[in-house]
Amino acid sequence: MPVAVHDAIGGKSDANPAPDPRRTDILIVGGGPAGCAAAISLARTGISAELFERSHAGHDVVCGGFLGWDALRALARLGIDAASLGARPIRKLRLLAGGRQVEASLPQPAAGLSRRTLDAALLGAAADAGAAVHRGRAVRAADVARNLVRMDDGEEIEAGALLLANGKYELRGAARPRDTAGDPIGIRTSLETPGSLRTSLEGVIELHLFDGGYAGLLLQEDGSANLCLSVARQSMKRAGGIENLVAEIAARAPALADRLADGAASEWMAVSAVPYGWRARETSPGLFRLGDQAAVIASIAGDGIAIALESGIAAASTLVGQEPDARNFQRAFAQRTRRPVMVAETIRWAAEHGAARFGLMRLVGANPALASLAARLTRIGA
């Protein structure tokens, strides 16, 4: 008589034992900057990891169009030349709040590049380096105690090391232990850029500040403008939808309203409960959290891509070292991201609150070097 067995992931029982999971040495969940950086770095040492990316083809994501100078250097170390992909140079920061506008030079040149183009280049580089890249296969759940995942087709795979690079989204069975009730949402669109708008945004990233949130606007390689907003979740509920919310924000942010009037918006995208300030400090020996699974810096700082790339590179270095224990990596990376994440949280709070925002604009207007200092303090570096 068959004996019922417990499903470690789904909690179901079956009269017939499930087949043994397939084994692999290193499994990477997610083909964004963090996962690809790990795959490329490992492949260069002769270690081929399996990387699973749920999308079949290139696609846009809500965040990540800004490449700071540290991100550009990390990409170069991985063999990716952002300029050759069409990245648009950015040398200045423009802050706008109410009717006030101030500008400051960035410490070093940055760039604007769509995630569609960046991720395609990274996935191609990972495959060329020797990683086993699986497109169009989604990981549905995980048993982190066993480093085991379940795929969308039901296949179970057990890994010697499991690298979670699934971005801001949570994976069932491997969610970050955090109360996200008060976390903001991120929304994104792209704007057409007629001549006047394109000229105004050339070489600049704009940050539009308003009560309860902010918006970032920059040119990307195809000539369109990438517009991302971070807003309080309750604002979306009160507004009753993205378009109503954007209209309400535009009424309080005249410069942003002008941008939206100048360039027609494409379809809006959204991601809920963005856990700004999160850092993973502990883990199990074979479970590596990368990118936004390791540390989520406020998007106003623009260092998310650099953190993702550096986490993948650092995880690969740990895996090829003499003590490939994920706990060492996670603690060290949490310490490494402590300052930029904390500084970014302070800036985010100031940007979203009226009196503090007014003071921030006055300070930067009087001394633009302060914006440059803030930009340096929010970089993860090499």
N, C-alpha and C positions, 0 to 999 in steps of 0.2 A: 504494500500500500504506500503511495507516495506521501512524503512528509512535506508539510507546508514550510516555506522558507520566507524570511523577512527581506523585503527590498530595502537596501540601505539608503536609497535616495528617496524613493516615492512613498515608502511606508506601506506598500501593498504586500499581500501574501499570494502565493501561487502554489498550486498542488505539485507543479513540476519545477525542479530547480532551474534557475536561469543559467545560461552558458557562462563559463568563466570569462571575465573581462579580458579584452586584449591588452597586452602590456606594451608600454613605450617608455623610453628613458626620460624625455623632457617633452611636456605638452604645454603649448601656449594658447590661452583663450583670448582671441582678439587680434585683429590685424591692423591696428592703428599704430601710431608712432612708438608706443611703449613695447608692444609685442614684436613689431618688426625690428626695433633696435636690438632687442634681446636675440632674436633669431639670426640677424646678420652678424652680431658680435660672436655668437656661439659658432656659427658656420665658419667663420674665419679661423677658428681654432681647431677645425676638423670635427666639430660636434654638430650633428644635424638634428634639430628639434622639429617636432610636428606643430604647425601653427594652423589654427582653425579660425577662419573669418566668415561670419554668417552671410555677408553680402556676396552676390554673384559678380557684381561689377562696381565700379567707382560710384560713390555717392557723397552728398554733402552731409555734414553733421552740424549740430547746433553751435559748437564752440571750436575755436582753434585756427582762425585765419591769420593771427599775428605771430610772426617769428621774430623773437628777440635775438640779439647778437649771440647769446649763449646757445640758443637753439640752432642758429646758422652754423656755429662752430661744431656742435654735436653732429649735425647732418653731414658736414664736411668730413668728420672722422668716420662716418659710415659710408662715405663715397657718394653722397648726394650733393650736387651743386644746385642750390635753390635758384640761383640766377638763371641757370640753363633751363629751368622749368617755367620761367617767366615771372618769377617773384618780383613784385613791385617794391622798389626801395622806399623805406620810410626813415626820415631823419628828424621829424619834429612831432611833438605832442601838442594837440590843441584841446584845451579844456573849455567847455561851454556850460553855463548854468544861468537860468533866467535870461537876462539880457547881457550878461557879462561874458567876455571871451579873453583867454590868455593863452600864450604859446610859449613853448620851451623846446630847446634842442635836446634830443636824446643823447645819452653818453656815447653811444656807438650806433652805426647804421643797423636798422632792423628791416623787416620785409613783410609784405602781405602776399599770402598764397592760400588758395582754397584747399580745404582738406581733401576734396575729390582728387586734386592733382598730387598733393603731397602723399596721401596714402597709397595711390597707385604706384608712385615711384618707389616708395619703401617696400611695398609688397613685391614688386618686380626685382628689387635689389636683394630681398631675402631669398627669393626663389633662385636667382642667379648665383647667390653665394652658396647654395646647397641645402637650404632649409626645405622641408616638406610642407609646402603651402597648400592648404585645402580651402578653396573658395566655395561659398554657398552651402556650408555645413555649420549649423548652429549648435553650440553647447547649451543644453536646456537646464541642467542641474548638476550639482557637484556634491560629493561626499568628501569634505576636506580632511577628515580623519584618515582617509585611505588614499588621498590624492587621486580620486576617481571621479570621472565625469560621465554623464549620459548625454548622448548626441540626440539630435532631432529624429533620427531614424531608429532610436532605441538602443543603438550600440553603446556598450560601456567600455571605457578605456581607463586603465589604471597606469599612473605615471610614477617614475622615480622622483620627478620634480614637477610640480604643477605651478605654472606662471599665470596669474590672473591679470589680464590686461584688457578687461571688458569695459573700461571707461567709467562714466558716471552711472551706468546702469548696474543694477544688482543681479547677481546670478543666484538662482534658488539653491539654498543650501550653503551659500558662501557669502551672504550679505554682510556688509560692514556693520559691526555692532554699534549703531548710532541711532538716536532719536531724530528723525528728519522732519518732524512736524513743523518746525519753524524755518526750514530751509527754503530759499527762493527757487523760482523756476527760471529757466533760460529759454529764450525764444530767438529765432533767427529768420532772416530773409535776405535776398540779394536785390539790389536796386539797379535799374538801368541808369547809366550815367551819361546824360547829354553833355555837350562840350563844357558848359559852365560848371557843372557839378564835378566833372572829372578834373578840370583845371584846379578847382578849389581843394580837392582831396589829394592832388599829386604830391607825394613825398610826406604825407601827414597821416597820423592816426588821430581821429577825433574821439573824445570822450564827452558825452552829453550827460550831465548830472541832474538828478531830480529826486524829490522825496520818495524814498522807498526803493530806489534803484538807479541804474545808469545804462547807457548804451554806448557801444563802440562801433565806429564806422571807418572802413579803410578800403582802398582799391585792391583788387586781386588780379590775377594774371590775365583773365579774359576781358578786362576792362569794366566789369561790373563792380559794384560796391557791396562789400559784405557788412551786414548790419546785425549785430547781436545785442540783446538786451537781457539784463538780469533784473527781475522784479519780485516783489513780495508775493507769495502764493495767494494770500487773501485778496490782493488786488485783482488777480485773475478771476477769482470767484465772484467778487463784487461786480466786475465789469461784464461777466457772462460770456467771455470768449476773447480770443487774441485780438481780433480787429477792433472790438470795442475798447479793449485795454489800450491798444496803441493810440487810438483816437484820444483817449483821456490823457495819456502821457504827452502827446503832441500839444494838447491844449495848455500844458504846464511847461513845456520845453519848446519855445518858439523856434530856436535854431534847428532842432530836430524836425519840427513840423515843416520847415522850409526844405530840408533834405528830402523828406517823404513826398513833398509836393513836386520837387524837381525830378525825382526818379521813380518810375513805376515799380512797385514791389512785386516779387514773385511769390510763390506759395510760402506761407509761414510754417516753421517747424518749431517744436517745443520739447523740452525735457524737464521733468518735474523733480523737486527735492534735490537740488544741487548742494551737496554737503560741504560748502566752503569751510575751510579751517580744519578739515579732517586730515589726520595723519595716522597711519597704521604703525603702532609701536611694537606690537607683539604678533607672533605667528607661530606655526608649527614647523618642524625641521625641514619639510619639503614643500611648503606652500609660500610662494613669492607673490606679493601684491605689487603691481607695477602701475605707473601712471596715476590716474585718478583713483585707483584702488589703493595706492600708497599715500598720496598726498593731494589734496584739492585746494589749489591756490585760487583766490578770488580772481575772476577773469579781468577785473579792472587793472590788475598787474601785468597781464599778458605773458605770463611765464609758464602756462600749462604745458605747451608743447615741449619746452626745454626740460621740464620736470619729467615728462613722459619718456623722452629720449634718454635722459641721464639714468632714469630708473632701470630701463632695459639694459643699458650698457653695464651698469653696476651689478645687476643680477647675473648677467653672463660672466662677469669677472669673478663673482663669488662661486658660481657653478664650476668654473675651470680651476679654481684655487685649491689649496690643500685642505680647507675646511668648508665644503660646500653646504653650509647650514643656513637655511633661509632666515633663521632667527638673528644671526649676525648681520645679514644684509638689512633686514627690516629695521632693526634698532639703529644701525648706522645711517640709513636713509632718512628715518624719522628725525634724527638729530640734524642731518644735513639740510632738511627742508624747514626746520623750526623757524629760523629767522625770516626767510622770505614769506612764509605763510602767515606768520604773526604780524609782520609789517603790512602785508596786503590786507589783512582783516581790519587793521586800524584805519587804513586809507578807505576801505569800503564803507566802514561805519561813518566816517566823516563825510564821504560823498553822498550818503543817503539821508543825512539829517541837516535840516535847514541852517541852523546857526553855525554848526561845524563846517558845512559846505561853504558858507559865506566866508568864514575865516580861511579855509583852504584856498579859495580863489584869490583872496587878498594877499595871502602869503606868497603864492606862486607868482601872482602879478608883480609883487614888489621884488621878489628874488627868484627868477626862473631857475636858478641853479638848484633850488630845493626839489623841483620836479625831477631833475637829473639824479639827484641823490636818492630820491625815493625809488627811481627806476633801478639804480644799482643795488639798493638794499633788498629788492624783491627778485633778484636773479639767483638761481641756484648755482650757477657757475660750473666749472669743470671739476 
